[in-house]
Amino acid sequence: MSHSGEGVGDPQPLTKQEILCFKNSLADSIRDQHWYTILTAATASAHAGAEAVPLIYEIASEDFKGRQGDEVDREVVRIQRRIKESLLKGSVLFGIPAALDSVFSLLPLLRNDARSNPNRSDSGFFQRKGQTIDSVTERGMDQLGVIYRHNLTSILEEKMGSEMEDLKCLTLNINYGWILSENSVLDLPSTELVILSALVPQNVRSEILWHLRGCRRVGWNDREIESVRSTCLSVAKRLACRTNKVPSLDQVSEDSNE
């Protein structure tokens, strides 16, 4: 496949064959369960979710076409929820408009599937029902502690400081407390892959370093992490995103707050 490289451009929409190539470039150990959440986050972050995410869902669910039964229906719903949760968690990094743009293209496919197979309808599912910001703040801080460990205090006190308390509240209480630490659909290791995938097209050095390191800290090995980084880098380049600030895995340090 050809990549348009860095810079602003008007690339052609991704094809199904290209998506399959990106899927196959991921490490075997994460491909089956995570390829579609990784590519959902990366393409939405690159503002190509409206075209790509429906294709991603079609590929992820095509093994279940023509098959019947409760187990099949549960697996299709699981795929739907994991894609939708990837967009929700990814929206923390790439914004609500990109998430909505993707969802608005995806929902007609899900509704059409539900018309033929009513047990595959996920209408009304809301795993955060009954939760409040106060009730999830501790959960968010616990997850931050797993990802950032000894780096967390310095990042909060030195990098963030006290000049933008509203942004700090949004980051800690809403983004981590309410959204990123809800792990019933995407667990913590899965969430870190989604975060990394969403960050690469954003071309943000420090944040990518934090979550390359975070992926290590939640249990992914370097071969798995590098396959996600390099695949999402290829996605970003193909979709004409700037990638000049994307660091390599060997630039990650346990001691630096970058």
N, C-alpha and C positions, 0 to 999 in steps of 0.2 A: 504494500500500500504506500501511497505517496503522502508526505507530510508537507504542509505549506510553510512550516517554520514559524519563527517569531514574528511579531508585528501584527498590526491591524489588517484584516482582510475580509473577504466575503467567501469563505469556503463553502463548498457544496455540502449538503446534508450527509451525515454518516449513513452508510449502507449497512444492511444486515450482515453482509460478508465482512465488512470492516469490524463490526462489533464482535463477530465470532473470532476474528483474528486477535483483537484485544483480549477477549476472554481467554484464548489459548496461550497468551503470553504471560498469564499469571501462574504462580507456582501451583503444582498439582494439589498440594495439601490445602489450599484455600479456594481452589477454583469452583468446586461443586456447590459449596454453601455460600460463597461470598462474592462471586464474580459479578452478579447482577446488582448487589448493593454498592460495590465499588464503582462500577461503570455508571450507575444511576447518579451517584454523588458527583463523579468527575464530569459527566456530560452536562448535568444541570448547572454545575459551577461554571462551566464554559459557555453557558447560555445556549446550549443545544439540546436541552432536556425535552422540549416540546416535540422535536423530531426523533430523538434517540430513545427516550424512555419507553414509549409504546413498543418499539422494536425489541428493546431489552425484555419487556414483559412477554412478548410473543415468543421469543427464544426460550425464556426461562420456563414457560408453561406449556410449550408445544409437546413435551413428552406425555402430557396428560390429556391431549386432545383425543376425543372418542372413547376415553376411559370413564368408567362409572364406579361409584362406591364412596362410602364415607371417608375412607383413608385418602383417596384421590382428592376429594373435595377439600379436606383439611389441609393437604399439602399445597393446593392452589391458593387457598386463603392465606396460608403462611407466606407464600411468595408475594402475594399482594401486600400484606401487612409489612413485610420487610422492605419492599420497595417504597411504600408510603412513609415508613418510619425513616428510611434513608433520606428522603426529601425533607421531612420535618427536621431531623437532626442536622442535615446539611444546610438548612436555611439559616442556622446560626452563623455559618461561614459565608454563604453566598447570597443570602437575603430571601425575603418572602416572595418578591416578584418572580424570581427564577424558579422557586418551588411551585408556585401557583401555575406558572406557564407549563411546567411539566405535568402537574396533576390534571390540568384541564384537558390535556391531550390524552392522558392515560385513562381517565374515568370512563369515557365512552366504551373502551374495550372491556373494562371490568363490568360495566352494566350490561353489555351485550352478552358476556359470559354468564352473568347471573340470570339473564332471561332464559337461557337454555339449561342452566344448572342452578336452580334456586339456592341450593346449599352452599354455593360459592359466593353468595352475596355477603359483603362485609359492611353493609350499611349500618351505621349507628355504633360501630365499635369505637370505644374511647377509653384506652387503658389508663388515662390520667384522671378519670372521673373521680371526684371526691377528694382529690389532692389539692392542697393549698400551697402557696409560696412558702409560708412559714413551716409547713410540714415537710417540705422537701429540701430546705436549705442545708440541713445537716447531711442529708444524703449526697447533695452536690459537693459539699466540702470534703466528704469522705472520698468521693471519686477523684476530686482534684488531688488529694493526698496520694492516691495510688499512682497517678500519672506523673505528678511533678515532684513528689517526695521532698527531699531537702532543698530543692530549688524554689519551692512554692513561696516561702516567706519573702525571699529576696525579690521575686518577681512582683509580688503584691505590693511590697513596701517601697522598693527602689524603682522598678520599671513603671508600675502603675501610679504609685505615690498617692497623694491625697487631693490632687487638683481636679479629679474627674470622678467624684464619688458616685455619680449617677451611672456612668459607664461601668464602674466596678460592680455596682449593685446588679446591673443588667447581666454582666458576665457571670457573677457568682450565684445570684439567687434565681434568675430566670433561665439563662442559657444552660448552666450546669445543674442547678437545682431542679427546675421544672422539666427541662428538655433532655439534656445529654445523659443524666444519671438515671433516667427511667429505662430499666434494662429488661423489661418483660418481653419485648419483641426483638430487640437487638441487644445482646449482652455487652459487657464492657469491652472484651477483645474485638467484637464485631463493630462496636461504635468507634473504636480507635481507627480501624481501617476506613470507615466512612469519613471520619474527620480528616485523616490524611489525604484521602482521595479528593475531598472537597477543597482542601487547601492548595494542592499543587497548581490548579489552574488560576488560583488567586495570586500566585507569584510572591508569596510573603515568606521571607527567609526565616525569621525567628520562630514564627508559629509552626512552620514545617519542621524545623529542628526540634521544637518541643514535642511534636507528635510522632516524628520518627523515633525519638527516645521513648515516648509514651508507648508506642507499639512494642518496643523491646520490654518495657516494664510490665506490660500485661500479658507477656508470654510468647509473642511472635518472634521467630528467629530471623536473622539477617537476610537469609535467602528469600523468605516470604515477604519481608518488608520491602526489600529492593525490587521484587517483582511488582509490587503495588506502586511504588514510587516511579519506576521506569515506565510501567504501563500508563499511569495517569499523566506522566510527562509526555508520552506519545500522543495521548488523547488531546492534551492541551495544545501541543504543537499542530496537530492535525486541524484543530478548530481555531487556529490563528491567535492563540493566547500568548502573551509574553511569558517567557519562562526563565529569564536571565538570572533571577534571584533564587531559583529552586536549588537547595543545597544537596550534596551527596550524603550518603549514609556515613561515610568515613569522616564527615565533619561534625558528627554528633559527639558531644562530650558530656560525661556525667558530672563534671565540675562546673561547667559554664552555665549561666542562666539564659543563654541563647538556646 
